[in-house]
Amino acid sequence: MSTEAGTVADIQESEFYTLLTQEKILVVDFTATWCGPCRLVSPLMEQLATEYNGRAKVVKVDVDNNKPLFKQYALRSIPAILIFKDGDLVEKIIGVSPYEKFKEAVDNLL
């Protein structure tokens, strides 16, 4: 897992559960390399990670490598952005959305 500031780390299922207990606000981008719309959301997640560095953790999960996690949250399509606060799922944004929607969701939790 990369710890460089402003970069969105690719995580596995085991890391997800660790972060869920450690981070106050966790933004998880469920994505896949073959997903066109996911490529549109990816730079928005990078922007979010940079803007909220130190206040919210932004990570991505490849659904092909983490199917149980994808199924656990009853996701049927990607991109899917799940936002957790204190380990609880509080927001689910499915599909491509403008940056403001992601920003507003995080702002509401800060």
C-alpha positions, 0 to 999 in steps of 0.5 A: 500500500502506498503512503505517498500523500495525495495518491490513492492506494490500491488496497486488498480486502484485509487492508480494507478492514484495518483501515475501516477501524483506523480511519475516521473517514474512509472513501473507497472507490470500487473500480476495475481496470476494464471499466471505462467510467471508472477511469473518469472517476479515478482523477476525481478520487486523486483530487479528493485524496489531495484536498482532504489529505490528513482529514479523509483517507481515499483508497481504491479496491479492484473488484476483480481481485476482491469479489467478496468485498464487492458482494458484501456491500451488495454492489452491482455496478461500478464505479461505486464510491462508498464513504465510511465514518467511524467504520459505518457506511454512510454514503454510497455513490454509484456511477460517474458523478461530478467532483462536487458530489464527492466533495459534499459527501465528505464535507458533510462528515467533517 
